[in-house]
Amino acid sequence: MALIGALFVILLMGLALAEAGNRWSNMQRREREQELLKVGDTIRKAIGSYYNLSPGMVKQFPPTLESLLKDDRFPNPQRHLRKLYIDPVTQREGWGLLYAPSGGIMGIYSLSGGRPFKTRNFPAPYQDFEKKKAYIDWIFAYMPEMDNSTMPTE
């Protein structure tokens, strides 16, 4: 009888440890997801800074992500990013790159096909993430605003 009781206690402890491990894993995934939102937005803003500070009349997107670290288009190089971030979800270097039709990188995305936990209440520029089924679909792109002065008047 004592042996059955001991086996029952071991079984309950095993189930409790499995549940604790599952919760810990989910918590880590949620933290990585939040970090992806933060890092993706930081890189998107850096791309926007590079674009908006383009010398001359023609705006340019960065040719590489490394260009955000040291922008040599000026006598004193500009820094739009302090460092190149790893993808928080995959925990590896490398991002998917979204290229602008005119050339250069206008956005990045995670290479993870994992399913996101967060499915609603995204900040304004990312509200379309609510419809996405995987992290790879979360695209952090800089979209230049239309300049009203170039719009034809009636």
C-alpha positions as CSV (number, residue, x, y, z in Angstrom):
1,M,0.0,0.0,0.0
2,A,2.9,2.4,0.8
3,L,4.4,1.6,-2.6
4,I,1.2,2.6,-4.4
5,G,1.1,5.8,-2.4
6,A,4.7,6.6,-3.2
7,L,4.0,6.0,-7.0
8,F,1.0,8.2,-6.8
9,V,3.0,11.0,-5.2
10,I,5.7,10.6,-7.9
11,L,3.1,10.8,-10.6
12,L,1.6,14.0,-9.2
13,M,5.1,15.6,-8.9
14,G,5.8,14.6,-12.5
15,L,2.6,16.2,-13.7
16,A,3.2,19.4,-11.6
17,L,6.8,19.6,-13.0
18,A,5.6,19.2,-16.6
19,E,3.0,21.9,-16.1
20,A,5.6,24.2,-14.6
21,G,7.9,23.6,-17.5
22,N,5.2,24.3,-20.0
23,R,4.3,27.6,-18.2
24,W,8.0,28.6,-18.1
25,S,8.4,27.9,-21.8
26,N,5.3,29.9,-22.7
27,M,6.5,32.8,-20.5
28,Q,9.8,32.8,-22.4
29,R,8.1,32.8,-25.7
30,R,5.9,35.7,-24.7
31,E,9.0,37.7,-23.6
32,R,10.7,37.0,-26.9
33,E,7.6,38.1,-28.7
34,Q,7.6,41.4,-26.8
35,E,11.3,41.8,-27.6
36,L,10.5,41.2,-31.3
37,L,8.0,44.0,-31.2
38,K,10.5,46.3,-29.5
39,V,13.5,45.4,-31.7
40,G,11.4,45.4,-34.9
41,D,10.1,48.9,-34.2
42,T,13.6,50.2,-33.3
43,I,15.0,48.9,-36.7
44,R,11.9,50.3,-38.5
45,K,12.6,53.8,-36.9
46,A,16.3,53.6,-37.8
47,I,15.4,52.8,-41.5
48,G,13.1,55.9,-41.4
49,S,15.9,58.0,-39.9
50,Y,18.3,56.9,-42.7
51,Y,15.6,57.6,-45.3
52,N,14.6,61.0,-44.0
53,L,18.2,62.2,-43.5
54,S,19.1,61.4,-47.0
55,P,21.2,64.2,-48.4
56,G,19.9,65.9,-51.6
57,M,16.5,65.7,-53.1
58,V,16.2,61.9,-53.6
59,K,15.5,59.9,-50.5
60,Q,17.2,56.6,-50.2
61,F,16.7,53.5,-48.1
62,P,19.7,51.8,-46.6
63,P,21.5,49.3,-48.9
64,T,22.3,47.0,-45.9
65,L,21.4,46.9,-42.2
66,E,25.0,47.6,-41.5
67,S,24.5,51.0,-43.1
68,L,22.3,51.9,-40.1
69,L,25.3,51.5,-37.8
70,K,27.5,53.9,-39.8
71,D,26.0,56.1,-42.4
72,D,28.9,57.3,-44.5
73,R,26.9,59.7,-46.7
74,F,27.9,62.6,-44.5
75,P,31.3,64.2,-43.5
76,N,30.6,63.0,-40.0
77,P,29.1,59.5,-40.2
78,Q,25.6,59.2,-38.7
79,R,24.5,56.4,-36.5
80,H,20.8,55.3,-36.8
81,L,21.3,52.1,-34.7
82,R,23.7,51.4,-31.9
83,K,24.0,47.7,-32.8
84,L,22.6,45.0,-35.1
85,Y,20.1,43.0,-33.1
86,I,19.5,39.3,-33.3
87,D,16.0,38.0,-33.9
88,P,14.6,37.5,-30.4
89,V,12.3,34.7,-31.5
90,T,14.8,32.5,-33.4
91,Q,17.7,33.7,-31.1
92,R,19.9,33.9,-34.2
93,E,21.4,36.6,-36.4
94,G,19.7,37.4,-39.6
95,W,16.4,38.9,-40.6
96,G,14.1,38.6,-43.5
97,L,14.6,41.8,-45.6
98,L,11.8,43.7,-47.4
99,Y,13.3,45.7,-50.3
100,A,11.9,48.9,-51.6
101,P,10.9,49.1,-55.3
102,S,13.5,51.8,-55.7
103,G,16.2,49.7,-54.0
104,G,17.4,49.5,-50.4
105,I,15.9,47.9,-47.3
106,M,12.6,49.3,-46.2
107,G,11.7,46.7,-43.6
108,I,12.6,43.5,-41.7
109,Y,10.8,40.5,-40.4
110,S,11.5,37.5,-38.3
111,L,12.4,34.2,-40.0
112,S,10.4,32.3,-37.5
113,G,7.3,30.4,-38.7
114,G,6.1,30.1,-35.1
115,R,2.5,31.0,-34.1
116,P,2.3,34.3,-32.1
117,F,0.6,34.5,-28.6
118,K,-0.3,38.1,-29.1
119,T,-3.3,38.4,-31.5
120,R,-4.8,41.8,-30.6
121,N,-4.2,45.3,-29.1
122,F,-1.2,46.1,-31.2
123,P,0.2,49.6,-31.3
124,A,-1.0,51.8,-34.2
125,P,1.6,51.0,-36.9
126,Y,1.2,47.3,-36.3
127,Q,-2.5,46.8,-36.1
128,D,-2.5,44.5,-39.2
129,F,-0.5,42.0,-37.2
130,E,-3.8,40.9,-35.7
131,K,-4.6,39.0,-38.9
132,K,-1.2,37.3,-39.1
133,K,-0.7,33.6,-38.3
134,A,3.1,33.5,-37.9
135,Y,5.9,35.8,-36.8
136,I,7.3,35.7,-40.3
137,D,4.2,37.7,-41.3
138,W,5.0,40.5,-38.8
139,I,6.7,43.0,-41.2
140,F,8.4,46.0,-39.6
141,A,8.5,48.4,-42.6
142,Y,9.1,52.1,-42.8
143,M,6.5,53.7,-45.1
144,P,7.3,57.3,-46.1
145,E,4.4,59.6,-45.6
146,M,3.0,61.2,-48.7
147,D,4.3,64.7,-48.9
148,N,1.2,67.0,-49.3
149,S,3.3,69.6,-51.1
150,T,3.7,67.2,-54.1
151,M,0.0,66.4,-54.3
152,P,-1.8,68.1,-57.2
153,T,-4.4,70.7,-56.2
154,E,-7.7,71.1,-57.9
